[in-house]
């Protein structure tokens, strides 16, 4: 959809006149793969768009229109229920100097709710910060466990990236269980 009234034209008010001809040829692919509760959907459009400007004798490649556009998405059918509780008393979400935060979650996957497999997971995250003048100490704990059954691919724990073993790429490691103990120190140089 092209809205003439919203188009900014060089030379002033009064709207625009689209003075070019466009033509395009191409192909589109759409496909779905389904296996149990997993589906993968892909869509690709290949197009050769050309434009003939006002007074021009030939068509040239249209600028701003890519030759290939594609999307791929994965979907999982899950049947889970969960209970979660959390408290957050940290003075900052990014660089806490005092307070605490805790989160506890229990997840249960049930075939009766549409899941492909049954399993249970327990997640506990805690962060504690304490200030001593301009100094502060930070401690943290992450304990995530599959307590029964085997979690399928979409529900395994992922590690890597900031605050989850940052020496690894984001989501580089996966597993049924993990635990991390963290510690930190900060010194206040000044206030803004």
Secondary structure, 3 states (H helix, E strand, C coil): CCCHHHCCCCCCCCCCCCCCEEEEEEEEEEEEEEECCEEEEEEEEEEEEEEECCCCCCCEECCCCCCEEEEEEEEECCCEEEEEEEEECCCCCCCCCCEEEEEEEEEEECHHHCCCCCEEEEEEEEEEEEEECCEEEEEEEEEEEEEECCCCHHHCEEECCCCCCCCCCCCCEEECEEEEEEEEEEECCCCC
